[in-house]
Amino acid sequence: VIYWCNLILERIPESDNATIKRVKAEADFIRALCMFELVRWFGTPPFVDHVLSTDEYNMPNGDPAVIIPWCLERMQSAADALPALSGIGQQEAYGARISKHGALAYKGKVALWYGTRYNDAEILGQAVEPLKTVVNSNLYGLVDDYITDCKHLICHVGNIDFVCDLHLTFIIHIGAVNRSGGKCLSINFSSNLSF
């Protein structure tokens, strides 16, 4: 994923075109998100912020104290370039894309995680502004009664709890052939990918 994001960022020229700007901002955010997840899961992954040449394939491990501030900077840059939702519950119309406030929410999450895990008050302090911006946007909130609305949380697209929401539908066709001809069983699974 990081390779493809780096490819987009390096090979697509800068432009005034709104779609190109948005795609590049999304790639920048996704690359930072992936680097954060690598730090979270593996601690010291190689720091890849460009398309690697063949002589760079055996990079040394990176330093989280360098990678995480870079992730925060890239997420802020992406948030500055991305559009915000137009109103509460608009994620479904917006599509499965990261918005300004989604990028800011994740920036806050990264700062909270790193600041508390590594006892870094400076990074921890960087969580306040982006999270305050998300809360004060009044585009997101908490469901009033989680237990009653549990099915709504799982099955409904555009929930106020989610800063990014993707509704997935999987259709599986299982074919069986018998002597009288072919029969097909179709099974539909529906799920949300949300954070």
C-alpha positions, 0 to 999 in steps of 0.5 A: 500500500505504501508503495502505491501511495508513494507512486501516486505522490511522486508520479502524478504531477502537481495540478490545480485540478480538484480531483488530483489534489484530493487523490494526492491528499488521500494517498498522503494520508493512507501512507501515513496511516500505514506507517503508523500501523507498522510502528504500532505493530512492529515497533521499528519498521523501515521508514519508507517515504518515497519509491525505493530504488533497488539498492534501497531494498534492505533498509535499516529499521526506522526510529519511531521518534522520527516516523510518528512526527512525520505521520502527524505532519502528513496527516495534517497536510492531508486534512488541510487539503481534503474536503469536509463532510457537508453535514451530519450523516453525509458519509454515505453520500461522500463515499468510502473516502477519508474526509478532513475530519477523518484525517484529523481524528486519526491524527489525534489517535496517532498522537494519543497512542504514541504520547501515552505509549512512549510517555512523550508529552509533546506528541501527546499535546498534539492530539488536542487541537485535531480532536477538538476540531472534530468534536467542535465540527458537530458532524460527529457524535455518540449514539445515545443508547449503545445497547438499543442501537447496537444493530444500528451501529453495525448495519447502518451506513452513515452513523454519527459515531463513525468518521469514516464508513464503508458499506461492503456487500459480498455476494457469493455464488456457489454452483452445484451441478446435478443430473437435472442441470445446474443449480446455484445458491447465492449468499449475500453478506453485508458489513460495514468497515468503520472507524 
